[in-house]
């Protein structure tokens, strides 16, 4: 996530610095354990001691003193859902980073660049675990706090209106790697091989920004990807939906 600079008081700065110390210490322990590095911080018992001796007391202190002081301020001066929107910023950032790493993996030849491929796979695994942790906490907050209020104080008609609007978001917001109901399919398996690339590029040129089609082929269209990369770099998206062994499907979109 991008760093945001805000004006703080001396006390606010002290709290921020303590947060950063906790996060840096945690990242050091986790990296040592996950990456298998040696050293004093690689001991899981040291991680447990830090979690119980620093992180949990920090959380208890916030719940006992900071949150009761901030709660009435949020009601008057803030927005109750602001923290949930920050969760969404993190979720989007993780999705973008996962998509970037996935594209990098697809662009590599399985037979070559073993070190780079291993590094990207490790990064992908770490990002997926981090996204899962954020998403589990985010959804649990919604279901424990928001949904009970939603069901108790809003009419059935209003609930249905909101649910319908949320469903519309799936239909109007294209997502990388997501098959949308209005995506068209371009099955080139019955087209002569010499005509396939021309047909595919014609279909791509007919797309409007944010539109896409699903390419269906009988082999991995990796050479086509390299042609797109050479001629339209930065103007297209390429997301595998199915990878063999008999059928390949790729969602090709216009940026």
Phi, psi and omega in degrees: 000146178291141179285137178245130181262126180230155177283130182229156172279175179297320178292316178301321179294322179297318178295316179301315181296322178294320176303315182294322177297316178299313182296316180296318179296316179299314180299323178296315178297313183296316180298319180296321182284313183292317183277352176076021180282155177277193178104170186294333184276359182277353182282119179301330180294329176292323177297314180298318179298319177295316182298316182281328185271342183232308186293313180295316175299325177299314180296318180296321179295320178296316181294327184277329188234312186288309184298317178299329179284326184277331186305309178293333178291323178297319181298327184266317191246346188245195177235124187296331184265007184300320182292328178291324178292328175294321174305316180297324176299317179293318180299314178298319180298317178296319179298315179298318181291322177296319178296320179297315180294321179297317177298321178297320178295318181295331182279351181270148173279129182303332184277345184238174178051052184297323182292315179296321180295318179297318179298316179294321178296318178297318178297318180298318180297317181295317180296320179297318179294319179294317178298317180300317181296315179296317184292320178300313180294319182296312182293325179294322177297317179299316185283333180271334184246308189281313185298317177300319177294319179303312183286328185280323191248354178253145179291163178300321180296317180293322177298317180294323179297316180294318180297319177297320178295323178294323177294324179297332179298328178291328185276337186251352182244105178295143177231138180301128178079004181255127179278110180271154186296336182262005174295136176267155180255135175241098181266110184260010184293332180264002179267142179302136183309322183291344182258353188294309184299319180297318180295319182293317180292326176296319179294320179295317182295337179278351181285147169269161177307137180077359174271165182205163169227159179259114179277127178247126185219165180262005175207167180294119182278040182301318177302325178294321178301315180296326177292317175300317182298320182287323187260335188225033183303128180086355183251358184222161171243152185218107185228119179289132174254331178210134185233074171071187006278344182261324186230138172243134174234130181230130175272114181254120183236156175263128179291000000 
